[in-house]
């Protein structure tokens, strides 16, 4: 005999679930690839002018010291340049947090893999 109608519906439902899981994994992978590609573009746009500006500032620092009369203006200028230099690292940190949040919200775990909170793991390791 053939497969009963009820069994065919169950098989079709299971197949739909498998296809849905595969599609969800594909979307997650594509979103990660998009975020990493966008990170590369942003780091290129932010990083190159930063390196160029810092190089020019470093080569003309003695001239800037002579030109600027007061120490407070010089402190502001150096603080601005140092902030400007760390801008690519800030961009990298922000995108790392974005990618980690996407990965943690869409993580798939088997039922056999126990989920561990980092706070609990840190407390248990500290006790030993």
ABEGO torsion letter per residue (X at the ends): XBBBAAAAAAAAAAAAAAAAAAAAAAAAAAAAAAAAAAAAAAAAAAAAAAAAAAAAAAAAAAAAAAABABAAAAAAAAAAAAAAAAAAAAAAAAAAAAAAAAAAAABBBBAABBBBBAAAAAAAAAAX
